Amino acid sequence: MALGDWGSRGAEEAEEAEEAGVQGRIAITHYSLLITHYSLLITHYSLLITK
């Protein structure tokens, strides 16, 4: 590996880390929306039962 290759390797690793961060944020958002979805369903049916 030549000395000049280290710069491009660092850029690739930074890009991969950024992509992993984006994927993590997408996963968190996805699960947050799922929790909200099911919470709203539970609330909806609870209100129907109490009426």
C-alpha positions, 0 to 999 in steps of 0.5 A: 500500500502506497502512502497516498492510498491512506487518504482515499481509504480514510475518505472511504471509511468516513463515507461508510461511517456516515452511511451507517449513521444514516441507516441507524437514524432510519431504523430509529425513525422506523421503530418510533413510527411503529410504536406510535402506530400501535399506540394509536390503535390501542387508544382508538380501540380503548375509546371505542370500548369505553363509549 
